[in-house]
């Protein structure tokens, strides 16, 4: 369990508020314990680089980013593309086989588990927009131009191809809404 002192020291070491929010959802010393944080760190680094003024330093950092992205993607099986818009507090459990389309928008404090895919149905097709505090179970897939509202929980091996209301539970293939959390 993280103590307030550990979190305080961690906050001083990371200049990125989004990365800080991600790290708060991981156990202490996550870089030694969980490979998924490597992919999250590389993604956040790339997003910081994109915010810099164009120039030689930015170009060099982007080359470094692309090299790290390919290495981490190969080692962990997690693809978090630079153009995806992912809110702070991302938590990935059980790394591996996680693929996010580059046009996807994911809200704050979302959770992804092993084998999650969020993308399109066809080339140039629409992609999901995911609200805040959404949890994706192992092997779940969300595809197409859909909206998954805040607080939804997508069950293991579920295929989501239609909109999901706030705080809904989805399970099955095709995904069925079980009940709304009251």
FIKOLZA-1660 file (N, C-alpha, C; in steps of 0.1 Angstrom, whole numbers, plus 5000, padded with zeros to 4 digits):
% residues 182
   i   px   py   pz ch aa at
   1 5008 4988 5000  A  X  N
   1 5000 5000 5000  A  X CA
   1 5009 5012 5000  A  X  C
   2 5005 5022 4992  A  X  N
   2 5013 5035 4992  A  X CA
   2 5010 5043 5004  A  X  C
   3 5021 5048 5010  A  X  N
   3 5019 5058 5021  A  X CA
   3 5019 5072 5015  A  X  C
   4 5013 5082 5022  A  X  N
   4 5013 5095 5017  A  X CA
   4 5026 5101 5014  A  X  C
   5 5037 5097 5022  A  X  N
   5 5050 5101 5019  A  X CA
   5 5055 5096 5006  A  X  C
   6 5053 5083 5003  A  X  N
   6 5057 5078 4990  A  X CA
   6 5050 5085 4978  A  X  C
   7 5037 5088 4979  A  X  N
   7 5030 5095 4969  A  X CA
   7 5035 5109 4967  A  X  C
   8 5038 5116 4978  A  X  N
   8 5043 5129 4978  A  X CA
   8 5056 5130 4970  A  X  C
   9 5066 5121 4973  A  X  N
   9 5078 5120 4966  A  X CA
   9 5076 5117 4952  A  X  C
  10 5067 5108 4949  A  X  N
  10 5064 5105 4935  A  X CA
  10 5059 5117 4927  A  X  C
  11 5050 5125 4933  A  X  N
  11 5045 5137 4927  A  X CA
  11 5056 5147 4923  A  X  C
  12 5066 5148 4932  A  X  N
  12 5077 5157 4929  A  X CA
  12 5085 5153 4918  A  X  C
  13 5086 5139 4915  A  X  N
  13 5094 5134 4904  A  X CA
  13 5088 5135 4891  A  X  C
  14 5074 5136 4890  A  X  N
  14 5068 5135 4877  A  X CA
  14 5061 5149 4874  A  X  C
  15 5065 5155 4863  A  X  N
  15 5060 5168 4860  A  X CA
  15 5046 5168 4853  A  X  C
  16 5041 5156 4850  A  X  N
  16 5029 5154 4842  A  X CA
  16 5018 5150 4851  A  X  C
  17 5007 5159 4852  A  X  N
  17 4996 5156 4861  A  X CA
  17 4989 5143 4857  A  X  C
  18 4987 5141 4844  A  X  N
  18 4981 5129 4839  A  X CA
  18 4988 5116 4844  A  X  C
  19 5002 5116 4842  A  X  N
  19 5010 5105 4847  A  X CA
  19 5009 5103 4862  A  X  C
  20 5008 5114 4869  A  X  N
  20 5007 5113 4884  A  X CA
  20 4994 5106 4887  A  X  C
  21 4983 5110 4880  A  X  N
  21 4970 5103 4883  A  X CA
  21 4971 5089 4879  A  X  C
  22 4978 5085 4868  A  X  N
  22 4980 5071 4865  A  X CA
  22 4987 5064 4876  A  X  C
  23 4998 5069 4881  A  X  N
  23 5006 5063 4891  A  X CA
  23 4999 5061 4904  A  X  C
  24 4990 5070 4907  A  X  N
  24 4982 5068 4919  A  X CA
  24 4973 5056 4919  A  X  C
  25 4970 5051 4908  A  X  N
  25 4962 5039 4907  A  X CA
  25 4970 5026 4906  A  X  C
  26 4983 5027 4907  A  X  N
  26 4992 5016 4907  A  X CA
  26 4998 5014 4921  A  X  C
  27 5003 5002 4924  A  X  N
  27 5009 4999 4937  A  X CA
  27 5023 5007 4937  A  X  C
  28 5029 5007 4949  A  X  N
  28 5042 5013 4951  A  X CA
  28 5052 5007 4941  A  X  C
  29 5062 5015 4936  A  X  N
  29 5072 5011 4927  A  X CA
  29 5067 5003 4915  A  X  C
  30 5057 5009 4908  A  X  N
  30 5051 5002 4897  A  X CA
  30 5060 4998 4885  A  X  C
  31 5071 5006 4883  A  X  N
  31 5080 5003 4872  A  X CA
  31 5087 4990 4874  A  X  C
  32 5088 4986 4886  A  X  N
  32 5095 4973 4889  A  X CA
  32 5085 4961 4890  A  X  C
  33 5072 4964 4892  A  X  N
  33 5062 4954 4894  A  X CA
  33 5053 4951 4883  A  X  C
  34 5050 4961 4875  A  X  N
  34 5039 4960 4865  A  X CA
  34 5044 4966 4851  A  X  C
  35 5045 4957 4841  A  X  N
  35 5050 4962 4828  A  X CA
  35 5040 4971 4821  A  X  C
  36 5027 4971 4825  A  X  N
  36 5018 4980 4818  A  X CA
  36 5021 4994 4821  A  X  C
  37 5027 4998 4832  A  X  N
  37 5030 5012 4834  A  X CA
  37 5041 5017 4824  A  X  C
  38 5049 5008 4819  A  X  N
  38 5059 5012 4809  A  X CA
  38 5051 5018 4797  A  X  C
  39 5041 5011 4792  A  X  N
  39 5033 5016 4780  A  X CA
  39 5026 5029 4784  A  X  C
  40 5021 5030 4796  A  X  N
  40 5014 5042 4800  A  X CA
  40 5024 5054 4800  A  X  C
  41 5036 5051 4806  A  X  N
  41 5046 5062 4807  A  X CA
  41 5051 5066 4793  A  X  C
  42 5053 5057 4783  A  X  N
  42 5057 5061 4770  A  X CA
  42 5046 5069 4763  A  X  C
  43 5034 5065 4765  A  X  N
  43 5022 5073 4759  A  X CA
  43 5022 5087 4765  A  X  C
  44 5023 5089 4778  A  X  N
  44 5023 5102 4784  A  X CA
  44 5035 5110 4780  A  X  C
  45 5047 5104 4778  A  X  N
  45 5059 5111 4774  A  X CA
  45 5056 5116 4760  A  X  C
  46 5051 5108 4751  A  X  N
  46 5048 5112 4737  A  X CA
  46 5038 5124 4737  A  X  C
  47 5028 5123 4745  A  X  N
  47 5018 5134 4746  A  X CA
  47 5025 5147 4750  A  X  C
  48 5034 5146 4760  A  X  N
  48 5041 5158 4765  A  X CA
  48 5050 5164 4753  A  X  C
  49 5056 5155 4746  A  X  N
  49 5065 5160 4735  A  X CA
  49 5056 5167 4724  A  X  C
  50 5044 5162 4721  A  X  N
  50 5036 5169 4711  A  X CA
  50 5032 5183 4715  A  X  C
  51 5032 5186 4728  A  X  N
  51 5029 5199 4733  A  X CA
  51 5040 5209 4732  A  X  C
  52 5052 5205 4729  A  X  N
  52 5064 5213 4728  A  X CA
  52 5064 5221 4714  A  X  C
  53 5071 5232 4714  A  X  N
  53 5072 5239 4702  A  X CA
  53 5080 5231 4691  A  X  C
  54 5076 5232 4679  A  X  N
  54 5084 5225 4668  A  X CA
  54 5098 5229 4668  A  X  C
  55 5107 5220 4666  A  X  N
  55 5121 5223 4665  A  X CA
  55 5129 5210 4666  A  X  C
  56 5143 5212 4667  A  X  N
  56 5152 5200 4667  A  X CA
  56 5150 5192 4679  A  X  C
  57 5149 5198 4691  A  X  N
  57 5147 5190 4703  A  X CA
  57 5134 5182 4703  A  X  C
  58 5123 5188 4698  A  X  N
  58 5111 5181 4697  A  X CA
  58 5112 5169 4687  A  X  C
  59 5118 5171 4676  A  X  N
  59 5120 5161 4666  A  X CA
  59 5128 5149 4672  A  X  C
  60 5139 5152 4679  A  X  N
  60 5147 5142 4685  A  X CA
  60 5139 5134 4696  A  X  C
  61 5131 5141 4703  A  X  N
  61 5123 5134 4713  A  X CA
  61 5112 5126 4707  A  X  C
  62 5107 5130 4696  A  X  N
  62 5097 5122 4689  A  X CA
  62 5103 5109 4683  A  X  C
  63 5116 5110 4678  A  X  N
  63 5123 5098 4674  A  X CA
  63 5125 5088 4686  A  X  C
  64 5129 5094 4697  A  X  N
  64 5130 5086 4709  A  X CA
  64 5117 5079 4713  A  X  C
  65 5106 5087 4713  A  X  N
  65 5093 5082 4716  A  X CA
  65 5090 5070 4707  A  X  C
  66 5091 5072 4694  A  X  N
  66 5087 5061 4684  A  X CA
  66 5095 5048 4687  A  X  C
  67 5108 5050 4690  A  X  N
  67 5116 5038 4693  A  X CA
  67 5111 5031 4706  A  X  C
  68 5109 5039 4716  A  X  N
  68 5104 5034 4729  A  X CA
  68 5090 5027 4727  A  X  C
  69 5081 5034 4719  A  X  N
  69 5068 5029 4717  A  X CA
  69 5069 5015 4711  A  X  C
  70 5077 5013 4700  A  X  N
  70 5078 5000 4694  A  X CA
  70 5084 4989 4703  A  X  C
  71 5094 4993 4711  A  X  N
  71 5100 4984 4720  A  X CA
  71 5090 4979 4731  A  X  C
  72 5083 4989 4737  A  X  N
  72 5074 4986 4748  A  X CA
  72 5062 4979 4742  A  X  C
  73 5057 4983 4730  A  X  N
  73 5046 4976 4724  A  X CA
  73 5049 4961 4722  A  X  C
  74 5061 4958 4717  A  X  N
  74 5065 4945 4715  A  X CA
  74 5067 4937 4728  A  X  C
  75 5073 4943 4738  A  X  N
  75 5075 4936 4751  A  X CA
  75 5062 4933 4758  A  X  C
  76 5053 4943 4759  A  X  N
  76 5041 4942 4767  A  X CA
  76 5029 4938 4760  A  X  C
  77 5029 4940 4747  A  X  N
  77 5016 4937 4739  A  X CA
  77 5006 4947 4741  A  X  C
  78 5010 4959 4745  A  X  N
  78 5000 4970 4747  A  X CA
  78 5003 4981 4737  A  X  C
  79 4993 4985 4730  A  X  N
  79 4994 4996 4720  A  X CA
  79 4985 5008 4724  A  X  C
  80 4992 5018 4729  A  X  N
  80 4985 5031 4732  A  X CA
  80 4991 5041 4723  A  X  C
  81 4984 5043 4711  A  X  N
  81 4990 5052 4701  A  X CA
  81 4990 5067 4706  A  X  C
  82 4999 5074 4701  A  X  N
  82 5001 5088 4705  A  X CA
  82 4989 5097 4702  A  X  C
  83 4981 5094 4692  A  X  N
  83 4970 5103 4689  A  X CA
  83 4957 5100 4696  A  X  C
  84 4957 5088 4703  A  X  N
  84 4945 5085 4711  A  X CA
  84 4945 5095 4723  A  X  C
  85 4933 5099 4727  A  X  N
  85 4931 5109 4738  A  X CA
  85 4927 5101 4750  A  X  C
  86 4936 5099 4759  A  X  N
  86 4933 5091 4771  A  X CA
  86 4935 5100 4783  A  X  C
  87 4924 5100 4791  A  X  N
  87 4923 5109 4803  A  X CA
  87 4933 5104 4814  A  X  C
  88 4935 5112 4824  A  X  N
  88 4944 5108 4835  A  X CA
  88 4938 5096 4843  A  X  C
  89 4946 5089 4850  A  X  N
  89 4942 5078 4859  A  X CA
  89 4940 5065 4852  A  X  C
  90 4946 5063 4840  A  X  N
  90 4945 5050 4833  A  X CA
  90 4952 5039 4841  A  X  C
  91 4945 5028 4843  A  X  N
  91 4950 5016 4850  A  X CA
  91 4949 5004 4841  A  X  C
  92 4960 4997 4838  A  X  N
  92 4960 4985 4830  A  X CA
  92 4964 4974 4839  A  X  C
  93 4955 4964 4841  A  X  N
  93 4958 4952 4848  A  X CA
  93 4961 4941 4838  A  X  C
  94 4969 4931 4842  A  X  N
  94 4972 4919 4834  A  X CA
  94 4976 4923 4820  A  X  C
  95 4987 4929 4819  A  X  N
  95 4991 4935 4806  A  X CA
  95 4991 4924 4795  A  X  C
  96 4990 4929 4783  A  X  N
  96 4991 4920 4771  A  X CA
  96 4978 4921 4762  A  X  C
  97 4981 4921 4749  A  X  N
  97 4970 4921 4739  A  X CA
  97 4960 4932 4741  A  X  C
  98 4965 4944 4744  A  X  N
  98 4956 4955 4745  A  X CA
  98 4959 4965 4734  A  X  C
  99 4948 4967 4726  A  X  N
  99 4950 4976 4714  A  X CA
  99 4939 4986 4714  A  X  C
 100 4944 4999 4713  A  X  N
 100 4935 5010 4713  A  X CA
 100 4937 5017 4699  A  X  C
 101 4926 5021 4692  A  X  N
 101 4927 5028 4680  A  X CA
 101 4932 5042 4682  A  X  C
 102 4939 5048 4673  A  X  N
 102 4945 5061 4674  A  X CA
 102 4935 5072 4675  A  X  C
 103 4922 5070 4671  A  X  N
 103 4912 5080 4672  A  X CA
 103 4903 5079 4684  A  X  C
 104 4905 5069 4692  A  X  N
 104 4897 5067 4704  A  X CA
 104 4899 5078 4714  A  X  C
 105 4888 5081 4721  A  X  N
 105 4888 5090 4733  A  X CA
 105 4884 5082 4745  A  X  C
 106 4892 5082 4755  A  X  N
 106 4890 5075 4768  A  X CA
 106 4890 5085 4779  A  X  C
 107 4880 5085 4788  A  X  N
 107 4879 5094 4799  A  X CA
 107 4889 5091 4810  A  X  C
 108 4886 5098 4822  A  X  N
 108 4894 5097 4834  A  X CA
 108 4892 5084 4841  A  X  C
 109 4902 5079 4848  A  X  N
 109 4902 5068 4857  A  X CA
 109 4895 5055 4851  A  X  C
 110 4899 5052 4839  A  X  N
 110 4894 5040 4833  A  X CA
 110 4903 5028 4835  A  X  C
 111 4898 5016 4834  A  X  N
 111 4905 5004 4837  A  X CA
 111 4904 4995 4825  A  X  C
 112 4916 4990 4821  A  X  N
 112 4917 4980 4810  A  X CA
 112 4923 4967 4816  A  X  C
 113 4918 4956 4811  A  X  N
 113 4924 4943 4815  A  X CA
 113 4929 4936 4803  A  X  C
 114 4935 4925 4805  A  X  N
 114 4941 4917 4794  A  X CA
 114 4932 4915 4782  A  X  C
 115 4937 4917 4770  A  X  N
 115 4930 4914 4758  A  X CA
 115 4919 4924 4754  A  X  C
 116 4920 4936 4759  A  X  N
 116 4909 4946 4755  A  X CA
 116 4913 4952 4742  A  X  C
 117 4903 4954 4733  A  X  N
 117 4904 4961 4721  A  X CA
 117 4894 4971 4720  A  X  C
 118 4898 4984 4717  A  X  N
 118 4888 4995 4715  A  X CA
 118 4892 5001 4701  A  X  C
 119 4883 4999 4691  A  X  N
 119 4886 5004 4678  A  X CA
 119 4875 5005 4668  A  X  C
 120 4878 5003 4655  A  X  N
 120 4868 5005 4645  A  X CA
 120 4864 4992 4639  A  X  C
 121 4852 4991 4632  A  X  N
 121 4848 4979 4625  A  X CA
 121 4854 4977 4612  A  X  C
 122 4857 4989 4605  A  X  N
 122 4862 4988 4592  A  X CA
 122 4872 5000 4590  A  X  C
 123 4880 4999 4580  A  X  N
 123 4889 5009 4577  A  X CA
 123 4882 5023 4576  A  X  C
 124 4887 5033 4582  A  X  N
 124 4881 5046 4582  A  X CA
 124 4867 5047 4589  A  X  C
 125 4864 5036 4596  A  X  N
 125 4851 5036 4604  A  X CA
 125 4852 5044 4617  A  X  C
 126 4841 5047 4623  A  X  N
 126 4841 5054 4636  A  X CA
 126 4846 5045 4647  A  X  C
 127 4850 5052 4658  A  X  N
 127 4856 5045 4669  A  X CA
 127 4848 5049 4682  A  X  C
 128 4849 5041 4693  A  X  N
 128 4842 5044 4705  A  X CA
 128 4847 5057 4712  A  X  C
 129 4838 5063 4719  A  X  N
 129 4842 5073 4729  A  X CA
 129 4838 5068 4742  A  X  C
 130 4847 5068 4751  A  X  N
 130 4846 5061 4764  A  X CA
 130 4845 5072 4775  A  X  C
 131 4835 5072 4784  A  X  N
 131 4834 5081 4795  A  X CA
 131 4844 5079 4806  A  X  C
 132 4842 5085 4817  A  X  N
 132 4850 5084 4829  A  X CA
 132 4846 5071 4837  A  X  C
 133 4856 5066 4844  A  X  N
 133 4854 5055 4854  A  X CA
 133 4848 5042 4847  A  X  C
 134 4852 5040 4835  A  X  N
 134 4847 5028 4828  A  X CA
 134 4857 5016 4830  A  X  C
 135 4852 5004 4832  A  X  N
 135 4860 4993 4834  A  X CA
 135 4858 4983 4823  A  X  C
 136 4868 4978 4817  A  X  N
 136 4868 4968 4806  A  X CA
 136 4873 4955 4812  A  X  C
 137 4865 4944 4811  A  X  N
 137 4869 4931 4816  A  X CA
 137 4878 4924 4806  A  X  C
 138 4884 4913 4810  A  X  N
 138 4893 4905 4802  A  X CA
 138 4887 4902 4788  A  X  C
 139 4894 4904 4778  A  X  N
 139 4890 4900 4764  A  X CA
 139 4878 4908 4759  A  X  C
 140 4875 4919 4765  A  X  N
 140 4863 4927 4760  A  X CA
 140 4867 4935 4747  A  X  C
 141 4857 4937 4739  A  X  N
 141 4860 4944 4726  A  X CA
 141 4849 4955 4725  A  X  C
 142 4852 4967 4722  A  X  N
 142 4843 4978 4719  A  X CA
 142 4847 4983 4705  A  X  C
 143 4837 4982 4695  A  X  N
 143 4841 4987 4682  A  X CA
 143 4829 4995 4676  A  X  C
 144 4833 5004 4667  A  X  N
 144 4824 5012 4660  A  X CA
 144 4822 5025 4666  A  X  C
 145 4814 5034 4660  A  X  N
 145 4811 5047 4665  A  X CA
 145 4801 5047 4676  A  X  C
 146 4805 5043 4688  A  X  N
 146 4796 5041 4699  A  X CA
 146 4800 5050 4710  A  X  C
 147 4792 5052 4720  A  X  N
 147 4795 5060 4732  A  X CA
 147 4793 5050 4744  A  X  C
 148 4803 5049 4752  A  X  N
 148 4802 5041 4765  A  X CA
 148 4802 5052 4776  A  X  C
 149 4791 5053 4782  A  X  N
 149 4789 5064 4792  A  X CA
 149 4797 5061 4805  A  X  C
 150 4799 5071 4813  A  X  N
 150 4807 5071 4825  A  X CA
 150 4801 5060 4835  A  X  C
 151 4810 5053 4842  A  X  N
 151 4806 5044 4852  A  X CA
 151 4802 5030 4847  A  X  C
 152 4803 5028 4834  A  X  N
 152 4799 5015 4828  A  X CA
 152 4809 5005 4831  A  X  C
 153 4805 4992 4832  A  X  N
 153 4814 4981 4834  A  X CA
 153 4811 4971 4822  A  X  C
 154 4822 4968 4815  A  X  N
 154 4821 4959 4803  A  X CA
 154 4826 4946 4808  A  X  C
 155 4818 4935 4808  A  X  N
 155 4822 4922 4813  A  X CA
 155 4832 4915 4804  A  X  C
 156 4838 4905 4810  A  X  N
 156 4848 4897 4803  A  X CA
 156 4842 4891 4790  A  X  C
 157 4850 4891 4779  A  X  N
 157 4847 4886 4766  A  X CA
 157 4834 4892 4760  A  X  C
 158 4831 4904 4764  A  X  N
 158 4819 4910 4758  A  X CA
 158 4823 4918 4745  A  X  C
 159 4813 4918 4736  A  X  N
 159 4815 4925 4723  A  X CA
 159 4805 4936 4724  A  X  C
 160 4810 4949 4724  A  X  N
 160 4801 4960 4725  A  X CA
 160 4801 4967 4712  A  X  C
 161 4789 4968 4706  A  X  N
 161 4787 4975 4693  A  X CA
 161 4777 4985 4693  A  X  C
 162 4771 4988 4704  A  X  N
 162 4761 4998 4705  A  X CA
 162 4763 5007 4718  A  X  C
 163 4756 5018 4719  A  X  N
 163 4758 5027 4730  A  X CA
 163 4755 5020 4743  A  X  C
 164 4763 5024 4754  A  X  N
 164 4761 5019 4767  A  X CA
 164 4757 5031 4776  A  X  C
 165 4746 5030 4783  A  X  N
 165 4742 5041 4792  A  X CA
 165 4751 5042 4805  A  X  C
 166 4750 5053 4812  A  X  N
 166 4757 5055 4824  A  X CA
 166 4755 5044 4834  A  X  C
 167 4766 5040 4840  A  X  N
 167 4766 5030 4851  A  X CA
 167 4760 5016 4847  A  X  C
 168 4759 5013 4834  A  X  N
 168 4753 5001 4830  A  X CA
 168 4764 4990 4831  A  X  C
 169 4759 4977 4831  A  X  N
 169 4767 4965 4831  A  X CA
 169 4764 4959 4818  A  X  C
 170 4775 4955 4810  A  X  N
 170 4773 4948 4798  A  X CA
 170 4781 4935 4798  A  X  C
 171 4774 4925 4793  A  X  N
 171 4780 4911 4793  A  X CA
 171 4775 4904 4780  A  X  C
 172 4784 4896 4775  A  X  N
 172 4780 4887 4764  A  X CA
 172 4785 4892 4750  A  X  C
 173 4782 4883 4740  A  X  N
 173 4786 4885 4727  A  X CA
 173 4774 4881 4718  A  X  C
 174 4766 4891 4713  A  X  N
 174 4768 4905 4714  A  X CA
 174 4765 4910 4728  A  X  C
 175 4770 4922 4732  A  X  N
 175 4769 4927 4745  A  X CA
 175 4754 4930 4748  A  X  C
 176 4750 4926 4760  A  X  N
 176 4736 4929 4765  A  X CA
 176 4737 4937 4778  A  X  C
 177 4729 4947 4780  A  X  N
 177 4729 4954 4792  A  X CA
 177 4721 4946 4802  A  X  C
 178 4728 4942 4813  A  X  N
 178 4722 4934 4824  A  X CA
 178 4713 4942 4833  A  X  C
 179 4719 4953 4838  A  X  N
 179 4711 4961 4847  A  X CA
 179 4718 4974 4849  A  X  C
 180 4711 4984 4853  A  X  N
 180 4717 4997 4856  A  X CA
 180 4720 4998 4871  A  X  C
 181 4731 5003 4875  A  X  N
 181 4734 5004 4889  A  X CA
 181 4727 5016 4894  A  X  C
 182 4720 5014 4905  A  X  N
 182 4712 5025 4911  A  X CA
 182 4719 5033 4921  A  X  C
% end
